[in-house]
Amino acid sequence: DYKGQKLAEQIFQGIILVSAVIGFIYGYITEQFGWTVYIVMAGCALSCLLTLPPWPMYRRNPLKWLPVQESGTEEKKAADRKPKRHSKS
């Protein structure tokens, strides 16, 4: 559903943003760029774990599809089809 997609996107972006800020601050304090990368990668892994599987919290508002409509007979369908003709340029 669309509300579930929006929630997943917000969670994903929030975790990535928070992990990037924390990683930058921690990497700046320790003067180690590697820690910044590790923290951002951990945030990315966590956000993927929380948003990629179809968790029930993302399926609370299912879409209502239209019912299948029966059309006419097969003969009518065949009669409606017209052969395609290609024009030569």
PyMOL Python script that loads the backbone (N, CA, C, O; Angstrom):
from pymol import cmd

cmd.read_pdbstr("""\
ATOM      1  N   ASP A   1       0.827  -1.183   0.000  1.00  0.00           N
ATOM      2  CA  ASP A   1       0.000   0.000   0.000  1.00  0.00           C
ATOM      3  C   ASP A   1       0.876   1.253   0.000  1.00  0.00           C
ATOM      4  O   ASP A   1       2.060   1.205   0.333  1.00  0.00           O
ATOM      5  N   TYR A   2       0.279   2.345  -0.372  1.00  0.00           N
ATOM      6  CA  TYR A   2       1.053   3.581  -0.521  1.00  0.00           C
ATOM      7  C   TYR A   2       1.488   4.156   0.823  1.00  0.00           C
ATOM      8  O   TYR A   2       2.577   4.720   0.927  1.00  0.00           O
ATOM      9  N   LYS A   3       0.655   4.022   1.850  1.00  0.00           N
ATOM     10  CA  LYS A   3       1.033   4.531   3.169  1.00  0.00           C
ATOM     11  C   LYS A   3       2.191   3.719   3.735  1.00  0.00           C
ATOM     12  O   LYS A   3       3.075   4.273   4.388  1.00  0.00           O
ATOM     13  N   GLY A   4       2.194   2.434   3.496  1.00  0.00           N
ATOM     14  CA  GLY A   4       3.301   1.587   3.933  1.00  0.00           C
ATOM     15  C   GLY A   4       4.585   1.931   3.211  1.00  0.00           C
ATOM     16  O   GLY A   4       5.656   1.924   3.817  1.00  0.00           O
ATOM     17  N   GLN A   5       4.498   2.232   1.919  1.00  0.00           N
ATOM     18  CA  GLN A   5       5.676   2.635   1.159  1.00  0.00           C
ATOM     19  C   GLN A   5       6.230   3.952   1.686  1.00  0.00           C
ATOM     20  O   GLN A   5       7.445   4.129   1.780  1.00  0.00           O
ATOM     21  N   LYS A   6       5.345   4.866   2.026  1.00  0.00           N
ATOM     22  CA  LYS A   6       5.777   6.157   2.558  1.00  0.00           C
ATOM     23  C   LYS A   6       6.462   5.967   3.915  1.00  0.00           C
ATOM     24  O   LYS A   6       7.491   6.585   4.185  1.00  0.00           O
ATOM     25  N   LEU A   7       5.885   5.106   4.770  1.00  0.00           N
ATOM     26  CA  LEU A   7       6.481   4.834   6.076  1.00  0.00           C
ATOM     27  C   LEU A   7       7.855   4.185   5.919  1.00  0.00           C
ATOM     28  O   LEU A   7       8.797   4.557   6.618  1.00  0.00           O
ATOM     29  N   ALA A   8       7.976   3.225   5.013  1.00  0.00           N
ATOM     30  CA  ALA A   8       9.259   2.562   4.784  1.00  0.00           C
ATOM     31  C   ALA A   8      10.301   3.565   4.291  1.00  0.00           C
ATOM     32  O   ALA A   8      11.455   3.523   4.720  1.00  0.00           O
ATOM     33  N   GLU A   9       9.906   4.451   3.407  1.00  0.00           N
ATOM     34  CA  GLU A   9      10.834   5.463   2.890  1.00  0.00           C
ATOM     35  C   GLU A   9      11.279   6.420   3.993  1.00  0.00           C
ATOM     36  O   GLU A   9      12.452   6.790   4.053  1.00  0.00           O
ATOM     37  N   GLN A  10      10.355   6.823   4.866  1.00  0.00           N
ATOM     38  CA  GLN A  10      10.704   7.723   5.963  1.00  0.00           C
ATOM     39  C   GLN A  10      11.647   7.050   6.955  1.00  0.00           C
ATOM     40  O   GLN A  10      12.598   7.667   7.435  1.00  0.00           O
ATOM     41  N   ILE A  11      11.379   5.785   7.259  1.00  0.00           N
ATOM     42  CA  ILE A  11      12.251   5.050   8.175  1.00  0.00           C
ATOM     43  C   ILE A  11      13.635   4.901   7.560  1.00  0.00           C
ATOM     44  O   ILE A  11      14.641   5.122   8.235  1.00  0.00           O
ATOM     45  N   PHE A  12      13.695   4.532   6.290  1.00  0.00           N
ATOM     46  CA  PHE A  12      14.965   4.352   5.594  1.00  0.00           C
ATOM     47  C   PHE A  12      15.786   5.638   5.609  1.00  0.00           C
ATOM     48  O   PHE A  12      16.961   5.626   5.974  1.00  0.00           O
ATOM     49  N   GLN A  13      15.166   6.742   5.213  1.00  0.00           N
ATOM     50  CA  GLN A  13      15.892   8.012   5.170  1.00  0.00           C
ATOM     51  C   GLN A  13      16.302   8.481   6.559  1.00  0.00           C
ATOM     52  O   GLN A  13      17.390   9.030   6.731  1.00  0.00           O
ATOM     53  N   GLY A  14      15.446   8.271   7.548  1.00  0.00           N
ATOM     54  CA  GLY A  14      15.769   8.682   8.913  1.00  0.00           C
ATOM     55  C   GLY A  14      16.961   7.936   9.471  1.00  0.00           C
ATOM     56  O   GLY A  14      17.847   8.538  10.076  1.00  0.00           O
ATOM     57  N   ILE A  15      16.988   6.621   9.270  1.00  0.00           N
ATOM     58  CA  ILE A  15      18.106   5.835   9.786  1.00  0.00           C
ATOM     59  C   ILE A  15      19.402   6.204   9.073  1.00  0.00           C
ATOM     60  O   ILE A  15      20.448   6.321   9.713  1.00  0.00           O
ATOM     61  N   ILE A  16      19.345   6.387   7.766  1.00  0.00           N
ATOM     62  CA  ILE A  16      20.545   6.768   7.022  1.00  0.00           C
ATOM     63  C   ILE A  16      21.052   8.135   7.487  1.00  0.00           C
ATOM     64  O   ILE A  16      22.255   8.315   7.676  1.00  0.00           O
ATOM     65  N   LEU A  17      20.160   9.083   7.671  1.00  0.00           N
ATOM     66  CA  LEU A  17      20.556  10.422   8.107  1.00  0.00           C
ATOM     67  C   LEU A  17      21.166  10.393   9.502  1.00  0.00           C
ATOM     68  O   LEU A  17      22.217  10.990   9.736  1.00  0.00           O
ATOM     69  N   VAL A  18      20.509   9.700  10.430  1.00  0.00           N
ATOM     70  CA  VAL A  18      21.017   9.641  11.805  1.00  0.00           C
ATOM     71  C   VAL A  18      22.367   8.934  11.850  1.00  0.00           C
ATOM     72  O   VAL A  18      23.282   9.386  12.537  1.00  0.00           O
ATOM     73  N   SER A  19      22.496   7.830  11.123  1.00  0.00           N
ATOM     74  CA  SER A  19      23.778   7.118  11.137  1.00  0.00           C
ATOM     75  C   SER A  19      24.878   7.954  10.485  1.00  0.00           C
ATOM     76  O   SER A  19      26.029   7.888  10.917  1.00  0.00           O
ATOM     77  N   ALA A  20      24.554   8.733   9.463  1.00  0.00           N
ATOM     78  CA  ALA A  20      25.559   9.590   8.826  1.00  0.00           C
ATOM     79  C   ALA A  20      26.031  10.685   9.784  1.00  0.00           C
ATOM     80  O   ALA A  20      27.225  10.976   9.855  1.00  0.00           O
ATOM     81  N   VAL A  21      25.109  11.283  10.509  1.00  0.00           N
ATOM     82  CA  VAL A  21      25.474  12.333  11.465  1.00  0.00           C
ATOM     83  C   VAL A  21      26.314  11.750  12.597  1.00  0.00           C
ATOM     84  O   VAL A  21      27.353  12.302  12.961  1.00  0.00           O
ATOM     85  N   ILE A  22      25.853  10.622  13.154  1.00  0.00           N
ATOM     86  CA  ILE A  22      26.602   9.988  14.241  1.00  0.00           C
ATOM     87  C   ILE A  22      27.978   9.545  13.750  1.00  0.00           C
ATOM     88  O   ILE A  22      28.979   9.750  14.436  1.00  0.00           O
ATOM     89  N   GLY A  23      28.028   8.943  12.574  1.00  0.00           N
ATOM     90  CA  GLY A  23      29.298   8.499  12.021  1.00  0.00           C
ATOM     91  C   GLY A  23      30.249   9.651  11.779  1.00  0.00           C
ATOM     92  O   GLY A  23      31.443   9.544  12.059  1.00  0.00           O
ATOM     93  N   PHE A  24      29.729  10.758  11.258  1.00  0.00           N
ATOM     94  CA  PHE A  24      30.588  11.919  11.014  1.00  0.00           C
ATOM     95  C   PHE A  24      31.142  12.472  12.320  1.00  0.00           C
ATOM     96  O   PHE A  24      32.335  12.758  12.424  1.00  0.00           O
ATOM     97  N   ILE A  25      30.277  12.621  13.309  1.00  0.00           N
ATOM     98  CA  ILE A  25      30.721  13.180  14.595  1.00  0.00           C
ATOM     99  C   ILE A  25      31.739  12.253  15.253  1.00  0.00           C
ATOM    100  O   ILE A  25      32.780  12.717  15.718  1.00  0.00           O
ATOM    101  N   TYR A  26      31.457  10.960  15.300  1.00  0.00           N
ATOM    102  CA  TYR A  26      32.370  10.013  15.933  1.00  0.00           C
ATOM    103  C   TYR A  26      33.692   9.941  15.164  1.00  0.00           C
ATOM    104  O   TYR A  26      34.764   9.911  15.770  1.00  0.00           O
ATOM    105  N   GLY A  27      33.615   9.913  13.843  1.00  0.00           N
ATOM    106  CA  GLY A  27      34.834   9.893  13.035  1.00  0.00           C
ATOM    107  C   GLY A  27      35.657  11.162  13.207  1.00  0.00           C
ATOM    108  O   GLY A  27      36.887  11.112  13.191  1.00  0.00           O
ATOM    109  N   TYR A  28      34.991  12.289  13.368  1.00  0.00           N
ATOM    110  CA  TYR A  28      35.693  13.561  13.575  1.00  0.00           C
ATOM    111  C   TYR A  28      36.396  13.581  14.929  1.00  0.00           C
ATOM    112  O   TYR A  28      37.538  14.026  15.044  1.00  0.00           O
ATOM    113  N   ILE A  29      35.690  13.090  15.958  1.00  0.00           N
ATOM    114  CA  ILE A  29      36.275  13.089  17.303  1.00  0.00           C
ATOM    115  C   ILE A  29      37.472  12.146  17.365  1.00  0.00           C
ATOM    116  O   ILE A  29      38.513  12.501  17.919  1.00  0.00           O
ATOM    117  N   THR A  30      37.333  10.937  16.796  1.00  0.00           N
ATOM    118  CA  THR A  30      38.424   9.961  16.866  1.00  0.00           C
ATOM    119  C   THR A  30      39.448  10.153  15.752  1.00  0.00           C
ATOM    120  O   THR A  30      40.491   9.499  15.745  1.00  0.00           O
ATOM    121  N   GLU A  31      39.157  11.035  14.827  1.00  0.00           N
ATOM    122  CA  GLU A  31      40.018  11.313  13.682  1.00  0.00           C
ATOM    123  C   GLU A  31      40.294  10.051  12.864  1.00  0.00           C
ATOM    124  O   GLU A  31      41.404   9.826  12.384  1.00  0.00           O
ATOM    125  N   GLN A  32      39.254   9.245  12.723  1.00  0.00           N
ATOM    126  CA  GLN A  32      39.329   8.010  11.947  1.00  0.00           C
ATOM    127  C   GLN A  32      38.162   7.981  10.959  1.00  0.00           C
ATOM    128  O   GLN A  32      37.006   7.823  11.352  1.00  0.00           O
ATOM    129  N   PHE A  33      38.480   8.136   9.677  1.00  0.00           N
ATOM    130  CA  PHE A  33      37.428   8.124   8.659  1.00  0.00           C
ATOM    131  C   PHE A  33      36.792   6.737   8.530  1.00  0.00           C
ATOM    132  O   PHE A  33      35.629   6.608   8.147  1.00  0.00           O
ATOM    133  N   GLY A  34      37.556   5.727   8.849  1.00  0.00           N
ATOM    134  CA  GLY A  34      37.039   4.354   8.763  1.00  0.00           C
ATOM    135  C   GLY A  34      35.824   4.133   9.652  1.00  0.00           C
ATOM    136  O   GLY A  34      34.881   3.445   9.260  1.00  0.00           O
ATOM    137  N   TRP A  35      35.842   4.717  10.856  1.00  0.00           N
ATOM    138  CA  TRP A  35      34.692   4.577  11.750  1.00  0.00           C
ATOM    139  C   TRP A  35      33.450   5.237  11.162  1.00  0.00           C
ATOM    140  O   TRP A  35      32.338   4.737  11.331  1.00  0.00           O
ATOM    141  N   THR A  36      33.638   6.345  10.482  1.00  0.00           N
ATOM    142  CA  THR A  36      32.507   6.996   9.816  1.00  0.00           C
ATOM    143  C   THR A  36      31.884   6.058   8.795  1.00  0.00           C
ATOM    144  O   THR A  36      30.662   5.919   8.732  1.00  0.00           O
ATOM    145  N   VAL A  37      32.721   5.422   8.002  1.00  0.00           N
ATOM    146  CA  VAL A  37      32.227   4.500   6.974  1.00  0.00           C
ATOM    147  C   VAL A  37      31.532   3.309   7.617  1.00  0.00           C
ATOM    148  O   VAL A  37      30.465   2.895   7.164  1.00  0.00           O
ATOM    149  N   TYR A  38      32.132   2.750   8.675  1.00  0.00           N
ATOM    150  CA  TYR A  38      31.528   1.590   9.338  1.00  0.00           C
ATOM    151  C   TYR A  38      30.163   1.920   9.931  1.00  0.00           C
ATOM    152  O   TYR A  38      29.232   1.123   9.821  1.00  0.00           O
ATOM    153  N   ILE A  39      30.039   3.066  10.547  1.00  0.00           N
ATOM    154  CA  ILE A  39      28.761   3.446  11.165  1.00  0.00           C
ATOM    155  C   ILE A  39      27.702   3.693  10.098  1.00  0.00           C
ATOM    156  O   ILE A  39      26.550   3.296  10.276  1.00  0.00           O
ATOM    157  N   VAL A  40      28.065   4.334   9.004  1.00  0.00           N
ATOM    158  CA  VAL A  40      27.107   4.564   7.915  1.00  0.00           C
ATOM    159  C   VAL A  40      26.699   3.239   7.279  1.00  0.00           C
ATOM    160  O   VAL A  40      25.531   3.045   6.943  1.00  0.00           O
ATOM    161  N   MET A  41      27.657   2.326   7.111  1.00  0.00           N
ATOM    162  CA  MET A  41      27.327   1.011   6.555  1.00  0.00           C
ATOM    163  C   MET A  41      26.417   0.223   7.492  1.00  0.00           C
ATOM    164  O   MET A  41      25.513  -0.471   7.026  1.00  0.00           O
ATOM    165  N   ALA A  42      26.638   0.316   8.795  1.00  0.00           N
ATOM    166  CA  ALA A  42      25.768  -0.349   9.764  1.00  0.00           C
ATOM    167  C   ALA A  42      24.359   0.248   9.714  1.00  0.00           C
ATOM    168  O   ALA A  42      23.372  -0.481   9.814  1.00  0.00           O
ATOM    169  N   GLY A  43      24.265   1.564   9.559  1.00  0.00           N
ATOM    170  CA  GLY A  43      22.951   2.206   9.421  1.00  0.00           C
ATOM    171  C   GLY A  43      22.243   1.767   8.156  1.00  0.00           C
ATOM    172  O   GLY A  43      21.028   1.565   8.153  1.00  0.00           O
ATOM    173  N   CYS A  44      22.998   1.621   7.088  1.00  0.00           N
ATOM    174  CA  CYS A  44      22.415   1.151   5.827  1.00  0.00           C
ATOM    175  C   CYS A  44      21.906  -0.278   5.978  1.00  0.00           C
ATOM    176  O   CYS A  44      20.814  -0.597   5.507  1.00  0.00           O
ATOM    177  N   ALA A  45      22.683  -1.142   6.626  1.00  0.00           N
ATOM    178  CA  ALA A  45      22.261  -2.525   6.837  1.00  0.00           C
ATOM    179  C   ALA A  45      21.010  -2.589   7.723  1.00  0.00           C
ATOM    180  O   ALA A  45      20.090  -3.360   7.451  1.00  0.00           O
ATOM    181  N   LEU A  46      20.984  -1.778   8.777  1.00  0.00           N
ATOM    182  CA  LEU A  46      19.822  -1.754   9.663  1.00  0.00           C
ATOM    183  C   LEU A  46      18.582  -1.264   8.927  1.00  0.00           C
ATOM    184  O   LEU A  46      17.503  -1.837   9.077  1.00  0.00           O
ATOM    185  N   SER A  47      18.730  -0.215   8.138  1.00  0.00           N
ATOM    186  CA  SER A  47      17.580   0.322   7.412  1.00  0.00           C
ATOM    187  C   SER A  47      17.083  -0.677   6.365  1.00  0.00           C
ATOM    188  O   SER A  47      15.878  -0.786   6.142  1.00  0.00           O
ATOM    189  N   CYS A  48      17.992  -1.401   5.725  1.00  0.00           N
ATOM    190  CA  CYS A  48      17.569  -2.431   4.770  1.00  0.00           C
ATOM    191  C   CYS A  48      16.825  -3.554   5.480  1.00  0.00           C
ATOM    192  O   CYS A  48      15.827  -4.062   4.968  1.00  0.00           O
ATOM    193  N   LEU A  49      17.308  -3.944   6.658  1.00  0.00           N
ATOM    194  CA  LEU A  49      16.646  -4.996   7.424  1.00  0.00           C
ATOM    195  C   LEU A  49      15.240  -4.580   7.847  1.00  0.00           C
ATOM    196  O   LEU A  49      14.333  -5.411   7.899  1.00  0.00           O
ATOM    197  N   LEU A  50      15.060  -3.310   8.145  1.00  0.00           N
ATOM    198  CA  LEU A  50      13.752  -2.836   8.609  1.00  0.00           C
ATOM    199  C   LEU A  50      12.783  -2.492   7.487  1.00  0.00           C
ATOM    200  O   LEU A  50      11.571  -2.502   7.702  1.00  0.00           O
ATOM    201  N   THR A  51      13.286  -2.188   6.301  1.00  0.00           N
ATOM    202  CA  THR A  51      12.379  -1.697   5.255  1.00  0.00           C
ATOM    203  C   THR A  51      12.202  -2.630   4.066  1.00  0.00           C
ATOM    204  O   THR A  51      11.179  -2.539   3.388  1.00  0.00           O
ATOM    205  N   LEU A  52      13.138  -3.514   3.782  1.00  0.00           N
ATOM    206  CA  LEU A  52      12.999  -4.355   2.594  1.00  0.00           C
ATOM    207  C   LEU A  52      12.020  -5.516   2.750  1.00  0.00           C
ATOM    208  O   LEU A  52      11.234  -5.749   1.831  1.00  0.00           O
ATOM    209  N   PRO A  53      12.022  -6.260   3.861  1.00  0.00           N
ATOM    210  CA  PRO A  53      11.025  -7.337   3.979  1.00  0.00           C
ATOM    211  C   PRO A  53       9.612  -6.775   4.105  1.00  0.00           C
ATOM    212  O   PRO A  53       9.433  -5.663   4.604  1.00  0.00           O
ATOM    213  N   PRO A  54       8.616  -7.522   3.663  1.00  0.00           N
ATOM    214  CA  PRO A  54       7.229  -7.030   3.754  1.00  0.00           C
ATOM    215  C   PRO A  54       6.654  -7.212   5.157  1.00  0.00           C
ATOM    216  O   PRO A  54       5.800  -8.071   5.377  1.00  0.00           O
ATOM    217  N   TRP A  55       7.120  -6.408   6.094  1.00  0.00           N
ATOM    218  CA  TRP A  55       6.640  -6.489   7.467  1.00  0.00           C
ATOM    219  C   TRP A  55       5.159  -6.108   7.530  1.00  0.00           C
ATOM    220  O   TRP A  55       4.687  -5.337   6.695  1.00  0.00           O
ATOM    221  N   PRO A  56       4.414  -6.645   8.520  1.00  0.00           N
ATOM    222  CA  PRO A  56       2.980  -6.325   8.628  1.00  0.00           C
ATOM    223  C   PRO A  56       2.685  -4.837   8.836  1.00  0.00           C
ATOM    224  O   PRO A  56       1.611  -4.362   8.465  1.00  0.00           O
ATOM    225  N   MET A  57       3.623  -4.104   9.423  1.00  0.00           N
ATOM    226  CA  MET A  57       3.360  -2.675   9.648  1.00  0.00           C
ATOM    227  C   MET A  57       3.280  -1.899   8.337  1.00  0.00           C
ATOM    228  O   MET A  57       2.744  -0.791   8.310  1.00  0.00           O
ATOM    229  N   TYR A  58       3.803  -2.463   7.256  1.00  0.00           N
ATOM    230  CA  TYR A  58       3.737  -1.802   5.946  1.00  0.00           C
ATOM    231  C   TYR A  58       2.515  -2.240   5.146  1.00  0.00           C
ATOM    232  O   TYR A  58       2.267  -1.704   4.066  1.00  0.00           O
ATOM    233  N   ARG A  59       1.749  -3.203   5.654  1.00  0.00           N
ATOM    234  CA  ARG A  59       0.601  -3.724   4.903  1.00  0.00           C
ATOM    235  C   ARG A  59      -0.717  -3.495   5.634  1.00  0.00           C
ATOM    236  O   ARG A  59      -1.627  -4.319   5.544  1.00  0.00           O
ATOM    237  N   ARG A  60      -0.823  -2.414   6.337  1.00  0.00           N
ATOM    238  CA  ARG A  60      -2.044  -2.135   7.100  1.00  0.00           C
ATOM    239  C   ARG A  60      -3.174  -1.569   6.249  1.00  0.00           C
ATOM    240  O   ARG A  60      -4.341  -1.711   6.615  1.00  0.00           O
ATOM    241  N   ASN A  61      -2.863  -0.939   5.140  1.00  0.00           N
ATOM    242  CA  ASN A  61      -3.878  -0.299   4.291  1.00  0.00           C
ATOM    243  C   ASN A  61      -3.810  -0.882   2.879  1.00  0.00           C
ATOM    244  O   ASN A  61      -3.276  -0.243   1.973  1.00  0.00           O
ATOM    245  N   PRO A  62      -4.346  -2.090   2.683  1.00  0.00           N
ATOM    246  CA  PRO A  62      -4.238  -2.696   1.342  1.00  0.00           C
ATOM    247  C   PRO A  62      -5.090  -1.955   0.317  1.00  0.00           C
ATOM    248  O   PRO A  62      -6.108  -1.346   0.648  1.00  0.00           O
ATOM    249  N   LEU A  63      -4.651  -2.023  -0.920  1.00  0.00           N
ATOM    250  CA  LEU A  63      -5.395  -1.388  -2.004  1.00  0.00           C
ATOM    251  C   LEU A  63      -6.620  -2.224  -2.348  1.00  0.00           C
ATOM    252  O   LEU A  63      -6.584  -3.453  -2.293  1.00  0.00           O
ATOM    253  N   LYS A  64      -7.690  -1.550  -2.697  1.00  0.00           N
ATOM    254  CA  LYS A  64      -8.907  -2.244  -3.113  1.00  0.00           C
ATOM    255  C   LYS A  64      -8.945  -2.253  -4.630  1.00  0.00           C
ATOM    256  O   LYS A  64      -9.082  -1.210  -5.269  1.00  0.00           O
ATOM    257  N   TRP A  65      -8.823  -3.440  -5.193  1.00  0.00           N
ATOM    258  CA  TRP A  65      -8.814  -3.585  -6.640  1.00  0.00           C
ATOM    259  C   TRP A  65     -10.236  -3.709  -7.158  1.00  0.00           C
ATOM    260  O   TRP A  65     -11.136  -4.138  -6.437  1.00  0.00           O
ATOM    261  N   LEU A  66     -10.427  -3.335  -8.401  1.00  0.00           N
ATOM    262  CA  LEU A  66     -11.726  -3.499  -9.027  1.00  0.00           C
ATOM    263  C   LEU A  66     -11.977  -4.976  -9.294  1.00  0.00           C
ATOM    264  O   LEU A  66     -11.041  -5.729  -9.564  1.00  0.00           O
ATOM    265  N   PRO A  67     -13.245  -5.392  -9.220  1.00  0.00           N
ATOM    266  CA  PRO A  67     -13.523  -6.803  -9.510  1.00  0.00           C
ATOM    267  C   PRO A  67     -13.319  -7.091 -11.001  1.00  0.00           C
ATOM    268  O   PRO A  67     -13.388  -6.193 -11.839  1.00  0.00           O
ATOM    269  N   VAL A  68     -13.069  -8.354 -11.303  1.00  0.00           N
ATOM    270  CA  VAL A  68     -12.877  -8.770 -12.688  1.00  0.00           C
ATOM    271  C   VAL A  68     -14.224  -8.695 -13.403  1.00  0.00           C
ATOM    272  O   VAL A  68     -15.233  -9.197 -12.908  1.00  0.00           O
ATOM    273  N   GLN A  69     -14.223  -8.063 -14.568  1.00  0.00           N
ATOM    274  CA  GLN A  69     -15.452  -7.955 -15.352  1.00  0.00           C
ATOM    275  C   GLN A  69     -15.397  -8.938 -16.503  1.00  0.00           C
ATOM    276  O   GLN A  69     -14.407  -9.023 -17.230  1.00  0.00           O
ATOM    277  N   GLU A  70     -16.465  -9.666 -16.648  1.00  0.00           N
ATOM    278  CA  GLU A  70     -16.550 -10.616 -17.748  1.00  0.00           C
ATOM    279  C   GLU A  70     -16.945  -9.871 -19.008  1.00  0.00           C
ATOM    280  O   GLU A  70     -17.946  -9.155 -19.022  1.00  0.00           O
ATOM    281  N   SER A  71     -16.172 -10.035 -20.058  1.00  0.00           N
ATOM    282  CA  SER A  71     -16.530  -9.416 -21.324  1.00  0.00           C
ATOM    283  C   SER A  71     -17.303 -10.451 -22.146  1.00  0.00           C
ATOM    284  O   SER A  71     -17.576 -11.552 -21.667  1.00  0.00           O
ATOM    285  N   GLY A  72     -17.647 -10.098 -23.365  1.00  0.00           N
ATOM    286  CA  GLY A  72     -18.473 -10.957 -24.218  1.00  0.00           C
ATOM    287  C   GLY A  72     -17.807 -12.283 -24.543  1.00  0.00           C
ATOM    288  O   GLY A  72     -16.848 -12.690 -23.889  1.00  0.00           O
ATOM    289  N   THR A  73     -18.318 -12.935 -25.540  1.00  0.00           N
ATOM    290  CA  THR A  73     -17.804 -14.242 -25.923  1.00  0.00           C
ATOM    291  C   THR A  73     -16.480 -14.104 -26.656  1.00  0.00           C
ATOM    292  O   THR A  73     -16.048 -13.000 -26.988  1.00  0.00           O
ATOM    293  N   GLU A  74     -15.850 -15.234 -26.899  1.00  0.00           N
ATOM    294  CA  GLU A  74     -14.577 -15.242 -27.614  1.00  0.00           C
ATOM    295  C   GLU A  74     -14.756 -14.775 -29.055  1.00  0.00           C
ATOM    296  O   GLU A  74     -13.849 -14.174 -29.630  1.00  0.00           O
ATOM    297  N   GLU A  75     -15.920 -15.048 -29.640  1.00  0.00           N
ATOM    298  CA  GLU A  75     -16.162 -14.638 -31.026  1.00  0.00           C
ATOM    299  C   GLU A  75     -16.164 -13.120 -31.149  1.00  0.00           C
ATOM    300  O   GLU A  75     -15.641 -12.566 -32.116  1.00  0.00           O
ATOM    301  N   LYS A  76     -16.747 -12.461 -30.175  1.00  0.00           N
ATOM    302  CA  LYS A  76     -16.788 -11.005 -30.195  1.00  0.00           C
ATOM    303  C   LYS A  76     -15.376 -10.435 -30.081  1.00  0.00           C
ATOM    304  O   LYS A  76     -15.039  -9.458 -30.750  1.00  0.00           O
ATOM    305  N   LYS A  77     -14.554 -11.046 -29.231  1.00  0.00           N
ATOM    306  CA  LYS A  77     -13.187 -10.584 -29.070  1.00  0.00           C
ATOM    307  C   LYS A  77     -12.414 -10.732 -30.373  1.00  0.00           C
ATOM    308  O   LYS A  77     -11.654  -9.845 -30.762  1.00  0.00           O
ATOM    309  N   ALA A  78     -12.616 -11.859 -31.037  1.00  0.00           N
ATOM    310  CA  ALA A  78     -11.904 -12.093 -32.288  1.00  0.00           C
ATOM    311  C   ALA A  78     -12.375 -11.127 -33.364  1.00  0.00           C
ATOM    312  O   ALA A  78     -11.574 -10.693 -34.191  1.00  0.00           O
ATOM    313  N   ALA A  79     -13.645 -10.784 -33.370  1.00  0.00           N
ATOM    314  CA  ALA A  79     -14.184  -9.875 -34.377  1.00  0.00           C
ATOM    315  C   ALA A  79     -13.689  -8.447 -34.155  1.00  0.00           C
ATOM    316  O   ALA A  79     -13.554  -7.685 -35.112  1.00  0.00           O
ATOM    317  N   ASP A  80     -13.421  -8.083 -32.914  1.00  0.00           N
ATOM    318  CA  ASP A  80     -12.954  -6.733 -32.621  1.00  0.00           C
ATOM    319  C   ASP A  80     -11.513  -6.505 -33.057  1.00  0.00           C
ATOM    320  O   ASP A  80     -11.092  -5.368 -33.273  1.00  0.00           O
ATOM    321  N   ARG A  81     -10.781  -7.566 -33.181  1.00  0.00           N
ATOM    322  CA  ARG A  81      -9.377  -7.419 -33.572  1.00  0.00           C
ATOM    323  C   ARG A  81      -9.289  -7.157 -35.066  1.00  0.00           C
ATOM    324  O   ARG A  81      -9.963  -7.792 -35.877  1.00  0.00           O
ATOM    325  N   LYS A  82      -8.442  -6.209 -35.398  1.00  0.00           N
ATOM    326  CA  LYS A  82      -8.210  -5.904 -36.806  1.00  0.00           C
ATOM    327  C   LYS A  82      -6.763  -6.201 -37.137  1.00  0.00           C
ATOM    328  O   LYS A  82      -5.881  -5.946 -36.318  1.00  0.00           O
ATOM    329  N   PRO A  83      -6.506  -6.720 -38.289  1.00  0.00           N
ATOM    330  CA  PRO A  83      -5.101  -6.991 -38.631  1.00  0.00           C
ATOM    331  C   PRO A  83      -4.345  -5.669 -38.795  1.00  0.00           C
ATOM    332  O   PRO A  83      -4.877  -4.682 -39.302  1.00  0.00           O
ATOM    333  N   LYS A  84      -3.117  -5.690 -38.357  1.00  0.00           N
ATOM    334  CA  LYS A  84      -2.296  -4.487 -38.459  1.00  0.00           C
ATOM    335  C   LYS A  84      -1.673  -4.419 -39.848  1.00  0.00           C
ATOM    336  O   LYS A  84      -1.162  -5.412 -40.367  1.00  0.00           O
ATOM    337  N   ARG A  85      -1.724  -3.259 -40.422  1.00  0.00           N
ATOM    338  CA  ARG A  85      -1.100  -3.053 -41.722  1.00  0.00           C
ATOM    339  C   ARG A  85      -0.051  -1.988 -41.566  1.00  0.00           C
ATOM    340  O   ARG A  85      -0.282  -0.931 -40.978  1.00  0.00           O
ATOM    341  N   HIS A  86       1.081  -2.281 -42.094  1.00  0.00           N
ATOM    342  CA  HIS A  86       2.190  -1.338 -42.020  1.00  0.00           C
ATOM    343  C   HIS A  86       2.241  -0.548 -43.327  1.00  0.00           C
ATOM    344  O   HIS A  86       2.175  -1.114 -44.418  1.00  0.00           O
ATOM    345  N   SER A  87       2.356   0.729 -43.193  1.00  0.00           N
ATOM    346  CA  SER A  87       2.448   1.556 -44.401  1.00  0.00           C
ATOM    347  C   SER A  87       3.911   1.695 -44.796  1.00  0.00           C
ATOM    348  O   SER A  87       4.793   1.791 -43.944  1.00  0.00           O
ATOM    349  N   LYS A  88       4.145   1.703 -46.071  1.00  0.00           N
ATOM    350  CA  LYS A  88       5.505   1.864 -46.553  1.00  0.00           C
ATOM    351  C   LYS A  88       5.788   3.345 -46.774  1.00  0.00           C
ATOM    352  O   LYS A  88       4.965   4.080 -47.320  1.00  0.00           O
ATOM    353  N   SER A  89       6.957   3.759 -46.340  1.00  0.00           N
ATOM    354  CA  SER A  89       7.313   5.171 -46.463  1.00  0.00           C
ATOM    355  C   SER A  89       8.065   5.426 -47.732  1.00  0.00           C
ATOM    356  O   SER A  89       8.448   6.563 -48.005  1.00  0.00           O
TER     357      SER A  89
END
""", "prot")
cmd.dss("prot")
cmd.show_as("cartoon", "prot")
cmd.util.cbc("prot")
cmd.orient("prot")
